[in-house]
């Protein structure tokens, strides 16, 4: 009994001492890793940079080389057709000057295809072609008129069907096909021209001024003029022709051919040089 009574105070004292030690040291620290788990938030997941699917990726266009300009330009052809189809007269088929102006604006463009033909070996390009050809009495010599007619047929037949042409045959007067304006080089028009040409007879004097006046009075300037004569012309006519073909600040090129007689060489060379044309002398005059 005495031992029990002694142990009780001893145990109480020991318990009191232990409790004081606990208060002095404080609660045991929890492991740091456990404290971190409870307080630190996980960072937000960042989306990975991935390429969009092939079907969603923008396609960069590949630059293609420009196509070369071709003569058979459909857009240009339609513009020519629309500009020249309406003004064709029901009976004669002439093309009005207003329509020619519209077509000319197309022809002057950088992308416009140029037609071309030659006359006695002299070649020219453009859309509208005019032929001023001598039919005076001297053209009956040595088959000259026959050769000129054959060359006119060959030259107009060589034009593409969208090109325009007009022929003025002169002595002291002028006979023109068509009477005014131009015709397109289509087969029906060319057939009418050949029939008209076959009925023309040579005769009279040599006055090319009347042909140039008839050609240019419509106000529709050709892109090139082929001028052929077989003899010397009036003294003031070369200078008059040079002045007359100057339109809108430029000269229409006059390509000159002296057929048979060398007397006209000096005059025709001067006209060609002054207007930006070419010159050729055809000796003999008759059939080659």
Secondary structure as the mmCIF struct_conf table of DSSP 4:
data_model
#
loop_
_struct_conf.conf_type_id
_struct_conf.id
_struct_conf.beg_label_comp_id
_struct_conf.beg_label_asym_id
_struct_conf.beg_label_seq_id
_struct_conf.end_label_comp_id
_struct_conf.end_label_asym_id
_struct_conf.end_label_seq_id
HELX_RH_AL_P HELX_RH_AL_P1 UNK A 2 UNK A 25
BEND BEND1 UNK A 27 UNK A 27
HELX_LH_PP_P HELX_LH_PP_P1 UNK A 28 UNK A 31
HELX_RH_AL_P HELX_RH_AL_P2 UNK A 32 UNK A 39
HELX_LH_PP_P HELX_LH_PP_P2 UNK A 40 UNK A 48
HELX_LH_PP_P HELX_LH_PP_P3 UNK A 51 UNK A 53
TURN_TY1_P TURN_TY1_P1 UNK A 54 UNK A 56
BEND BEND2 UNK A 57 UNK A 57
HELX_LH_PP_P HELX_LH_PP_P4 UNK A 58 UNK A 69
BEND BEND3 UNK A 71 UNK A 72
HELX_RH_AL_P HELX_RH_AL_P3 UNK A 74 UNK A 85
TURN_TY1_P TURN_TY1_P2 UNK A 86 UNK A 87
TURN_TY1_P TURN_TY1_P3 UNK A 90 UNK A 92
HELX_RH_AL_P HELX_RH_AL_P4 UNK A 97 UNK A 107
TURN_TY1_P TURN_TY1_P4 UNK A 108 UNK A 108
BEND BEND4 UNK A 109 UNK A 109
TURN_TY1_P TURN_TY1_P5 UNK A 110 UNK A 111
STRN STRN1 UNK A 115 UNK A 119
TURN_TY1_P TURN_TY1_P6 UNK A 120 UNK A 121
STRN STRN2 UNK A 122 UNK A 126
BEND BEND5 UNK A 127 UNK A 127
STRN STRN3 UNK A 128 UNK A 134
BEND BEND6 UNK A 136 UNK A 136
HELX_RH_3T_P HELX_RH_3T_P1 UNK A 137 UNK A 143
HELX_RH_AL_P HELX_RH_AL_P5 UNK A 144 UNK A 157
TURN_TY1_P TURN_TY1_P7 UNK A 158 UNK A 158
BEND BEND7 UNK A 159 UNK A 159
TURN_TY1_P TURN_TY1_P8 UNK A 161 UNK A 162
STRN STRN4 UNK A 164 UNK A 170
BEND BEND8 UNK A 171 UNK A 173
STRN STRN5 UNK A 174 UNK A 177
BEND BEND9 UNK A 178 UNK A 181
STRN STRN6 UNK A 183 UNK A 184
HELX_RH_AL_P HELX_RH_AL_P6 UNK A 187 UNK A 198
TURN_TY1_P TURN_TY1_P9 UNK A 199 UNK A 199
BEND BEND10 UNK A 204 UNK A 204
TURN_TY1_P TURN_TY1_P10 UNK A 208 UNK A 208
HELX_RH_AL_P HELX_RH_AL_P7 UNK A 209 UNK A 216
TURN_TY1_P TURN_TY1_P11 UNK A 217 UNK A 218
BEND BEND11 UNK A 219 UNK A 219
BEND BEND12 UNK A 223 UNK A 223
STRN STRN7 UNK A 224 UNK A 229
BEND BEND13 UNK A 230 UNK A 231
TURN_TY1_P TURN_TY1_P12 UNK A 235 UNK A 236
HELX_RH_AL_P HELX_RH_AL_P8 UNK A 237 UNK A 244
TURN_TY1_P TURN_TY1_P13 UNK A 245 UNK A 245
STRN STRN8 UNK A 246 UNK A 247
TURN_TY1_P TURN_TY1_P14 UNK A 248 UNK A 249
STRN STRN9 UNK A 250 UNK A 251
HELX_LH_PP_P HELX_LH_PP_P5 UNK A 252 UNK A 252
STRN STRN10 UNK A 253 UNK A 260
HELX_RH_3T_P HELX_RH_3T_P2 UNK A 262 UNK A 264
HELX_RH_AL_P HELX_RH_AL_P9 UNK A 265 UNK A 275
TURN_TY1_P TURN_TY1_P15 UNK A 276 UNK A 276
STRN STRN11 UNK A 279 UNK A 283
BEND BEND14 UNK A 284 UNK A 284
BEND BEND15 UNK A 286 UNK A 286
#
